[in-house]
């Protein structure tokens, strides 16, 4: 990674870059986003989020941080320990990718964690720790000051590298940053740099939004409607929008309490002249498994007993010319259940399309 990638972003996006943080002989708490998919054997199915943090972690080790203490969430355990959301598989995969031993703490706060870090750093330098799931404590999502203080007590400084979670006002994002000298990691800095270009994007400007939940993207959609010409909505969040249009969604994931908001966003798009593209066909399945019975619908409606798992070929044909003609494209989130190979085809097709256009 070139040094130019580490420079601060100007204007309202400015954050202190990691290269300006004094980390030598310091304990550094790094908020990462290791909310990765696991298979039935507790193996990491997609290590992209882990790999993208490696440049920052290696930089910290190369600059002789005494301890690199990683904090992440996984899933939605709702404030209590849940075995399927433990971070042991993540620690194992990180250790393989980093090429250095990673110690998994039994918890993310408390005297036992403090003692383990203190003992390890007395005997050797450049230790790497992964704290247990932050969301095993209700104080994380509540942005509880005492929980933030407990996290901050583990370290001398803080690095924010969790681009996928940085928009949330949680203790490990907002709370800790107010208590310790802080900086943006290389991944976060890079993403901020890209996003800062949105205000001056060339038109036609298209945005592709996927992922599971409308509730996670309401602010993003509302903001983009003031900027884009075309908005493509896929992934499970599309089913809430289709429901808002009165389209049958079968057993697909829908957020009933967000249907009215989806209607408001569709109305706002029409008022602003933004072209919104929702799936006109789907790949559907009986179960979310690789060997599931599946087929392609002939229209946007999904029959009862079936679940939408990917966009269909007609949808790809509909959006292809608009995306290839766009001068700027912002993409956030997969267009299907990307972790399951047969349901990743729509996402991969659009990725190839954009790669060829670029």
Beta strands, then each sheet from edge to edge (+ up, - down):
strand 1: 27-31
strand 2: 67-71
strand 3: 103-104
strand 4: 127-130
strand 5: 157-160
strand 6: 181-184
strand 7: 205-209
strand 8: 230-233
strand 9: 275-278
strand 10: 282-285
strand 11: 294-296
strand 12: 307-311
strand 13: 328-332
sheet 1: 3+ 4+ 2+ 1+ 5+ 6+
sheet 2: 9+ 8+ 7+ 13+
sheet 3: 11+ 10- 12+
end
